[in-house]
Amino acid sequence: MKRRVPESKLTPSADRMAKKEYEMRLHKMQIELVKLQRHFITCDDKILVLIEGRDAAGKDGVIKRIVQHLSPRETRVVALGKPSERDQSSWYFQRFTGHLPTAREFVLFNRSWYNRAGVEKVMGFATEEQHEEFMDTVIEFERMLVKAGIKLIKYYLDISRDEQKRRLADRRRDPLKQWKISPIDETALKHWDAYSDARNEMLARTHNPTTPWTIVKADEKRSARLNLIANLLQRLHYADKDSSAIISNSDIVFNYQSSGLGVATLAP
């Protein structure tokens, strides 16, 4: 009989969380998410969450857990594909504005306008002029959204090179994950350093008091999901909040800072 390899041997992370504990904590937080939705429907709130990160950082997984028990009428996940010819000739932010939340809506972007600062810059899909224009205007664009009453929260999921390599290999082996494979995946590791440089520039130039970046250490998926959801719930007001159910670990999820805590704690 083939010996089963223990799960702990399949990942380099030492911070593995028992499945039972994970499911128990996730269940409590999903109850809090339902409370949040009930509250923002009543108050006509508009909530927008951006989830950014390298390929295989765990964006799909955390979004799935956030929306799992929420009403689909008031919850939308936006994951835009390749820009059309019309998109390419339009104002860059135009293709995103139609997906912004209206009153009583909770919208999550699985990648967002920050593609221009990451994939498009590294892969040469945007010119230097287009990239620089984006960097010069994105903060003002986001301030306009906030002034319009949108609660905008930005997360960057950060993983190590070894963990990305392991996850991309798993995608190729697992027939249920084939839909995640893209031509960009094949170049992710090859351009690791370029993506690191682009990430560092993006965070340094677009972190600001109105729409700050929050970093999530994402090598351990369960811990990353729980801590991101806990942080999200901590930052949003809603009735009947159970603070004991939404405790986050500041070593896993923390505010980006341009010096000291920030680039120094990100995967090189």
Protein Blocks (a to p, Z undefined) as FASTA:
>chain_A
ZZdddfklmpcbfbbccfklmmmmmmmmmmmmmmmmmmmmmnopacddddeddehilmmm
mmmmmmmmgcfklgccdddddddfklmmmcfklmmmmmpccehiacddehifklmmmmmm
mnopacfklmmmmmmmmmmmmmmmmmnopacddddddddfklmmmmmmmmmmmmklmmmp
cfklmmmmmmmmmmmmmmmmmmmmmgcfklccddddfkbmmlmmmmmmmmmmmmpccehi
afklmcccfklgccddfehjajkmpcZZ
